[in-house]
Amino acid sequence: METIRLTTAQAIVKWLLAQRTVVDGEEVGVFAGAFGIFGHGNVTCLAEALQPVQDELPTWRGHNEQSMALAAVAYGKAMRGRRIMIATSSIGPGSTNMVTAAAVAHANRIPLLLFSGDTFQHRIVDPVLQQVENFGDPTITAADTFKPVTRYWDRISRPEQIIQSLPQALAVMLDPASRGPAFFALPQDIQAEAYDYPARFFEPKVHYIRRPGPDPRDIAAAAKMLVEAKKPMIIAGGGVHYSGAVAELTDFAERRGIPVVETVAGKAALLHDHPNYAGPIGTTGSEAANAVAEDADLVLAIGTRLQDFTTGSWSVFKNPDARFVAINTAGWDAHKQMAQPVVADAKVAIEAIDAAIGDYAAPAERLAFAQSQIAAWHGYLDSWKEREQDGAPAYAQVIQVINEICDDDDYCLSAAGGLPGELTMGWRSKSIGSFDSEYGYSTMGYEIAGAWGAKMARGEGDVICWVGDGSYLMMNSDIYSTVMTGKKVIFMVCDNGGFAVINRLQVNTGGAEFNNLLRTARHERYFHVDFVKHAESMGALVEKVERLEDLPAAWARAKAADRSYAIVVDIDEYTWTEGGAWWEVGIPEVSDRELVRVARAELDAEKKHQRVGI
């Protein structure tokens, strides 16, 4: 048997290069590149192996381990899981910095490959620099913190272990039912150790994402439920995008006369002006979609986890006789809330159900009702453009201006805070798959790093990064990364003086304003951060806009710029888009504040609408 003698780190990199896939008819590497911050745990071996292959597997220098791994997540999301980015760190804080990004990938079902340095397996020199010792179990290191937030976890204690483990990890990352992050702890001595690897381990292999088909019995049960429905609706989740099932969903909805609502992850599955489009659903949704959901008797949920923001904490479906069919590659998701499961790829499942329901179509008044509701919602959104600006504009006003003048193929990206709700409600999608709001884990700090990763994945159109002042202050260094690497992003920096959306929640549940807006936090000196100077210092072109009428000209300059461009806008902290559903949060049963007691009574009343099972 022919062998090749390599170190563990060299063998890992050589194997990564041999993994291939086909994207849009072109054969490319499964692994598109690596984000790396090097330290003593990965610089001497893994970096030594990565350096010679930069033309095939480029390594991008990040500025925070969490943010570079978040960029890798956003890349995987923009590529719909078809290609994967790697992130690598040293041991200790560099490693644990990536735990949050692993959780983001896990919650959002995004492939991500993480390599962390680790302590020596021989333990002779323990404790090494940055080692966290466990007094009762010397096998535990900081790398064990990744176990709850990864789909695949391994510590390589012998060089030959990668022969089995690397292919298993890739299988998990490419399987739509188990897709998520894979993590490898690489002890420093094992990275350097050599082994005679079988040459065939490094032979090129072309991978593809499978389309699991449904059980015919599930299709028959789902079809029977659908043909009996008088008021059906479809919830389009992120799985529609990952399956590439947009065309099938659209055709099915059109011919069957069924309104389609969207989750945060499923946004931009239908365009905003499509006749079957009924808006975003749930807590960050529209009155239109929630009205459609209220009396639905059959809900066809496609590729969605049915998160509490989608279901209004299970309060939006008020018809007690409503039944659910859940299409999902993951049985875990398909069986939720006692739905009729269809465990399958979305595209295949839609086609199978379509073939099983004969000439069924929903009553014409069902779609007509949805169209009347969405027309009213669009009128509400349009009204924001006509409101007088008195002081700082509202989020909705700025969003409507930019939405109207942006190009069809621009990619809208956001994450935590008030922007996901405002954009999910107010951003009217002009092209398919052009929206990313990381709301599976609602991660402050995803925005700027994620925009960098998304730009790497997307060739056409600008990436518009919407980021609040809170997230900006939490993680901003990748503005510099976008400039340094030539990956232009347009940053819409919206400053509402702190964590205004949480202040809204605090007040709406009876609490006093406390520690959320900067001016209500404990301080000795209060002042506004100069985001213009800050972003300029990292190489971006920046301007501050005070009036809505000045936004189009600023936008034109951002579009024409040869590098990343930031537009800073002050936002009113108390004005919000309204129309979403109720959301359950814990409100004290006992309080000295009357407003809290009132809010608790309202909570108890709303809970009566919640579905407990189906």
Residue pairs with C-beta under 8 A, 6 or more apart in sequence:
1 198
1 199
2 198
2 199
2 200
3 196
3 197
3 198
3 199
4 11
4 14
4 196
4 197
4 199
4 202
5 194
5 195
5 196
5 197
6 14
6 194
6 195
6 197
7 45
7 49
7 159
7 191
7 192
7 193
7 194
7 195
8 45
8 156
8 159
8 162
8 186
8 190
8 191
8 192
8 193
8 194
8 195
9 45
9 46
9 48
9 49
9 186
9 191
9 192
10 48
10 49
11 159
11 162
11 195
11 197
11 201
11 202
12 46
12 49
12 115
12 162
12 166
12 184
12 186
13 46
13 49
13 50
13 53
13 57
14 49
14 202
15 162
15 166
15 201
15 202
16 29
16 31
16 57
16 86
17 29
17 31
17 53
17 56
17 57
18 202
18 203
18 204
18 205
19 29
19 30
19 31
19 170
19 204
19 205
19 207
20 27
20 28
20 29
20 30
20 204
20 205
20 206
20 207
21 27
21 28
21 29
21 30
21 82
21 83
21 206
21 207
21 208
22 28
22 206
22 208
23 79
23 82
23 83
27 206
28 83
29 56
29 57
29 83
30 83
30 84
30 170
30 174
30 207
31 57
31 83
31 84
31 85
31 86
31 113
32 75
32 79
32 83
32 84
32 85
32 456
32 457
33 57
33 58
33 59
33 60
33 85
33 86
33 456
34 50
34 57
34 58
34 59
34 60
34 85
34 86
34 87
34 88
35 59
35 60
35 61
35 62
35 68
35 69
35 71
35 72
35 85
35 86
35 87
35 88
36 42
36 47
36 50
36 59
36 60
36 61
36 62
36 68
36 87
36 88
36 89
37 61
37 62
37 63
37 64
37 65
37 68
37 88
37 89
37 90
37 94
38 46
38 47
38 88
38 90
39 89
39 90
39 91
39 92
39 94
39 117
40 90
40 91
40 117
40 129
40 188
41 89
41 90
41 91
41 92
41 94
41 95
41 116
41 117
41 118
41 130
41 186
41 188
42 88
42 89
42 90
42 115
42 116
42 117
42 186
42 191
43 90
44 188
44 191
44 192
45 186
45 188
45 191
45 192
46 88
46 115
46 117
46 186
46 191
47 59
50 57
50 59
51 59
60 68
60 71
60 481
60 485
61 481
61 484
62 68
62 71
62 87
62 449
62 478
62 481
63 477
63 478
63 480
63 481
64 97
64 449
64 475
64 477
64 478
65 87
65 89
65 94
65 95
65 97
65 98
65 101
66 97
66 98
66 100
66 101
66 445
66 449
66 475
67 445
67 448
67 449
67 475
67 477
67 478
68 87
68 449
68 478
69 87
69 97
69 98
69 101
69 102
69 112
69 114
70 100
70 101
70 104
70 443
70 445
70 446
70 449
70 450
70 453
70 475
71 85
71 449
71 450
71 452
71 453
71 456
71 478
71 481
72 85
72 86
72 87
72 101
72 112
72 453
73 85
73 101
73 104
73 105
73 108
73 110
73 112
73 438
73 446
73 450
73 453
74 413
74 436
74 438
74 446
74 449
74 450
74 451
74 452
74 453
74 454
74 457
75 83
75 85
75 453
75 454
75 456
75 457
76 83
76 84
76 85
76 105
76 110
76 111
76 112
76 453
77 108
77 110
77 436
77 438
77 450
77 454
78 411
78 436
78 453
78 454
78 457
78 458
79 457
80 241
80 242
80 244
80 433
81 110
81 111
81 174
81 176
81 179
81 209
81 242
82 209
83 457
84 111
84 112
84 113
84 173
85 112
85 113
85 453
85 456
86 113
86 114
86 115
87 98
87 101
87 112
87 113
87 114
87 115
88 114
88 115
88 116
89 95
89 97
89 98
89 114
89 115
89 116
89 117
90 116
90 117
90 130
91 116
91 117
91 118
91 119
91 128
91 129
91 130
91 131
91 141
91 142
91 143
91 188
92 129
92 130
92 131
92 132
92 142
93 130
94 116
94 117
94 130
95 116
95 117
95 118
95 142
95 143
95 145
96 142
96 145
98 114
98 116
98 146
99 145
99 146
99 149
100 443
100 445
101 112
101 114
101 181
102 112
102 114
102 146
102 149
102 150
102 181
102 183
103 149
103 441
104 110
104 438
104 440
104 441
104 443
104 446
105 111
105 112
105 180
105 181
106 149
106 150
106 151
106 180
106 181
107 440
107 441
108 238
108 265
108 438
108 440
108 441
109 179
109 180
109 238
109 242
109 330
109 440
110 179
110 180
110 181
111 173
111 174
111 179
111 180
111 181
111 182
112 173
112 180
112 181
112 182
113 169
113 173
113 181
113 182
113 184
114 146
114 150
114 181
114 182
114 183
114 184
115 184
115 186
116 143
116 146
116 183
116 184
116 185
116 186
117 185
117 186
117 187
117 188
117 191
118 141
118 143
118 155
118 185
118 186
118 187
118 188
119 126
119 127
119 128
119 131
119 141
119 187
119 188
120 126
120 128
120 187
120 188
120 189
121 157
121 187
121 189
121 190
122 189
123 138
126 133
126 138
127 133
128 188
130 142
131 141
131 142
132 141
132 142
134 140
134 141
141 185
143 155
143 183
143 185
146 153
146 183
146 185
147 153
149 181
150 180
150 181
150 182
150 183
151 172
151 173
151 178
151 179
151 180
151 181
151 182
152 168
152 169
152 172
152 173
152 180
152 181
152 182
152 183
153 182
153 183
154 161
154 165
154 169
154 183
154 184
154 185
155 184
155 185
155 187
156 162
156 165
156 184
156 185
156 186
156 187
156 190
157 187
157 190
158 190
159 190
159 193
159 194
159 195
159 197
160 195
160 197
163 197
163 198
163 201
165 184
169 182
169 184
170 182
170 207
172 178
172 179
172 180
172 182
173 179
173 180
173 181
173 182
174 207
174 208
174 209
174 210
175 209
175 210
176 209
176 210
176 212
176 239
176 242
176 243
176 329
176 330
176 345
177 212
177 329
177 330
177 331
177 343
178 330
210 345
211 243
211 345
211 347
211 348
212 329
212 343
212 344
212 345
212 348
213 344
213 345
213 348
213 352
214 327
214 342
214 343
214 344
214 348
214 349
214 352
215 342
215 343
216 352
218 340
218 341
218 342
218 343
218 344
219 342
219 349
219 352
219 353
219 356
220 356
221 340
222 300
222 325
222 340
222 342
222 353
222 356
223 353
223 356
223 357
225 298
225 323
225 325
225 340
226 232
226 298
226 300
226 325
226 353
226 357
226 360
227 357
227 358
227 360
228 298
229 297
229 298
229 362
230 297
230 362
230 363
230 366
231 295
231 296
231 297
231 298
231 319
231 362
231 363
231 366
232 256
232 258
232 296
232 297
232 298
232 299
232 300
232 362
232 366
233 258
233 259
233 260
233 261
233 278
233 292
233 293
233 296
233 298
233 299
233 300
233 370
234 249
234 253
234 258
234 259
234 260
234 261
234 299
234 300
234 301
234 302
235 260
235 261
235 262
235 263
235 266
235 281
235 299
235 300
235 301
235 302
235 304
235 306
235 310
236 249
236 260
236 261
236 262
236 263
236 266
236 269
236 270
236 302
236 303
236 304
237 263
237 265
237 266
237 301
237 302
237 303
237 304
237 305
237 310
238 263
238 265
238 266
238 303
238 304
239 245
239 266
239 302
239 303
239 304
239 327
239 328
239 329
239 346
240 246
240 249
240 266
240 269
240 302
240 303
240 346
241 265
241 266
241 268
241 269
241 303
241 433
242 303
242 346
243 303
243 329
243 345
243 346
243 347
244 347
245 302
245 303
245 345
245 346
245 347
245 350
246 269
246 270
246 432
246 433
248 346
248 347
248 350
248 351
248 354
249 260
249 269
249 270
249 302
249 346
249 350
250 270
250 274
250 276
252 258
252 350
252 353
252 354
253 259
253 260
253 270
253 276
254 275
254 276
255 354
255 361
256 354
256 357
256 360
256 361
256 362
257 361
257 362
257 363
257 364
257 366
257 367
258 276
258 300
258 362
258 366
258 367
259 276
259 277
259 278
259 292
259 366
259 367
259 369
259 370
259 371
260 269
260 270
260 274
260 276
260 277
260 278
261 278
261 279
261 280
261 281
261 285
261 289
261 292
261 293
262 268
262 269
262 270
262 277
262 279
262 280
262 281
262 289
263 280
263 281
263 282
263 304
263 307
263 310
264 280
264 284
264 309
264 310
264 420
264 424
264 437
264 439
265 304
265 437
265 439
265 440
266 302
266 303
266 304
267 280
267 424
267 427
267 429
267 435
267 437
268 429
268 431
268 432
268 433
268 434
268 435
269 432
269 433
270 276
270 277
270 429
271 277
271 429
271 430
271 431
271 432
272 378
272 428
272 429
272 430
273 428
275 367
275 371
276 367
276 370
277 374
278 288
278 289
278 292
278 370
278 371
278 373
278 374
279 285
279 286
279 288
279 289
279 373
279 374
279 377
280 286
280 289
280 424
280 425
281 289
281 290
281 292
281 293
281 310
281 316
281 581
282 289
282 290
282 309
282 310
282 311
282 312
282 316
282 580
282 581
283 308
283 309
283 312
283 313
283 421
283 580
283 581
283 582
283 583
284 309
284 420
284 421
284 424
284 425
284 439
284 580
285 310
285 312
285 424
285 425
285 579
285 580
285 581
286 374
286 377
286 425
286 579
286 580
287 373
287 376
287 377
287 380
287 579
288 370
288 373
288 374
288 376
288 377
289 373
290 312
290 316
290 579
290 580
290 581
291 369
291 373
292 369
292 370
292 373
293 299
293 316
293 317
294 316
294 317
294 318
294 319
295 318
295 319
296 317
296 319
296 322
297 319
297 321
297 322
297 323
298 322
298 323
298 324
298 325
299 317
299 322
299 323
299 324
299 325
300 325
300 327
300 353
301 324
301 325
301 326
301 327
301 328
301 339
302 327
302 328
302 346
302 349
302 350
303 327
303 328
303 329
303 346
304 310
304 326
304 328
304 333
305 333
305 336
305 440
306 326
306 333
306 336
306 337
307 439
307 440
308 314
308 583
308 584
309 439
309 583
311 317
312 580
312 581
312 582
312 583
313 581
313 582
313 583
313 584
313 610
314 337
314 610
314 611
314 612
315 581
315 582
315 584
315 606
315 607
315 609
315 610
315 611
316 581
317 611
318 609
322 614
323 340
323 614
324 337
324 338
324 339
324 340
324 614
325 339
325 340
325 342
326 333
326 334
326 335
326 336
326 337
326 339
326 340
326 341
326 342
327 334
327 342
327 344
327 346
327 349
327 350
328 334
328 341
328 342
328 343
328 346
329 343
329 344
329 345
329 346
330 343
331 341
331 343
334 341
334 342
334 343
335 341
337 611
337 613
337 614
338 613
338 614
339 614
342 349
342 353
344 352
377 579
378 428
380 579
381 396
381 400
381 425
381 426
381 428
382 400
384 394
384 396
384 397
384 399
384 400
384 426
384 577
385 397
385 400
385 401
385 404
387 394
387 397
389 397
389 547
389 548
391 572
392 496
392 569
392 570
392 571
392 572
393 548
393 569
393 570
393 571
393 572
394 571
394 572
394 575
394 576
394 577
395 418
395 419
395 422
395 426
395 494
395 496
395 571
395 575
395 576
395 577
396 422
396 425
396 426
396 575
396 576
396 577
397 548
398 492
398 494
398 548
398 551
398 569
398 571
399 422
399 423
399 426
399 427
400 426
401 548
401 551
401 552
402 464
402 492
402 551
402 555
403 426
403 427
403 428
405 552
405 555
406 412
406 430
406 462
406 464
406 555
407 430
407 461
407 462
407 559
408 430
408 431
408 434
408 461
409 430
409 431
409 434
409 460
409 461
410 430
410 434
410 461
410 462
410 463
410 464
411 434
411 435
411 436
411 454
411 458
411 461
411 462
411 463
411 464
412 423
412 427
412 434
412 435
412 436
412 437
412 464
412 466
413 435
413 436
413 437
413 447
413 450
413 451
413 454
413 463
413 464
413 465
413 466
414 420
414 423
414 436
414 437
414 438
414 447
414 465
414 466
414 467
415 437
415 438
415 439
415 442
415 443
415 444
415 445
415 446
415 447
415 450
415 467
415 471
416 438
416 439
416 442
416 443
416 444
416 445
416 446
416 471
417 444
417 468
417 470
417 471
417 499
417 500
417 501
417 502
418 468
418 496
418 500
418 501
418 504
418 576
419 437
419 466
419 467
419 468
419 494
420 437
420 438
420 439
420 442
421 501
421 576
421 577
421 580
422 576
422 577
423 435
423 437
423 466
424 437
424 439
425 577
425 579
425 580
426 577
427 435
429 435
431 461
434 461
436 450
436 454
438 446
438 450
444 470
444 471
444 474
444 475
445 471
445 474
445 475
446 471
447 465
447 466
447 467
447 471
447 472
448 465
448 467
448 471
448 472
448 475
448 476
448 477
448 478
448 479
448 489
448 491
449 475
449 478
449 481
450 465
451 463
451 465
451 478
451 482
451 489
451 491
452 478
452 481
452 482
452 485
452 487
452 489
454 463
455 463
455 482
455 487
455 488
455 489
456 487
462 488
462 489
462 490
462 559
463 489
463 490
464 489
464 490
464 492
465 489
465 490
465 491
465 492
466 492
466 494
467 491
467 492
467 493
467 494
468 493
468 494
468 495
468 496
468 500
468 571
469 493
469 494
469 495
469 496
469 497
469 498
469 529
469 531
470 498
470 499
472 493
472 531
473 529
476 534
476 535
476 538
477 538
479 489
479 491
479 535
479 538
479 539
479 540
479 564
479 566
480 538
480 539
481 487
482 488
482 489
482 540
482 563
482 564
483 538
483 539
483 540
483 563
483 564
484 539
486 563
487 564
488 561
488 562
488 563
488 564
488 565
489 564
490 558
490 559
490 564
490 565
490 566
490 567
491 535
491 540
491 564
491 565
491 566
491 567
492 566
492 567
492 569
493 531
493 535
493 566
493 567
493 568
493 569
494 569
494 571
495 528
495 529
495 531
495 568
495 569
495 570
495 571
496 570
496 571
496 572
496 573
497 517
497 518
497 519
497 528
497 573
498 516
498 517
498 518
498 519
498 520
498 521
498 573
499 516
499 517
500 516
500 517
500 571
500 573
500 574
501 576
502 516
503 513
503 516
503 517
503 520
503 573
504 574
504 576
505 585
506 512
506 513
506 514
506 516
507 513
508 599
509 585
509 587
509 596
509 599
510 587
510 591
510 593
510 594
510 595
510 596
510 597
510 598
510 599
510 600
511 593
511 595
511 596
512 593
513 520
514 520
515 521
515 522
517 573
518 526
519 526
531 542
531 544
531 566
531 568
532 542
532 543
532 544
532 566
532 568
535 542
535 566
535 568
536 542
539 563
539 564
540 563
540 564
540 565
540 566
541 557
541 558
541 561
541 563
541 564
541 565
541 566
542 565
542 566
542 567
542 568
543 554
543 557
543 566
543 567
543 568
544 567
544 568
544 569
545 551
545 554
545 567
545 568
545 569
546 570
551 567
551 569
554 567
555 567
557 565
558 565
558 567
582 606
582 609
584 603
584 606
584 607
584 610
587 596
587 599
587 600
587 603
588 596
588 600
589 600
591 597
591 600
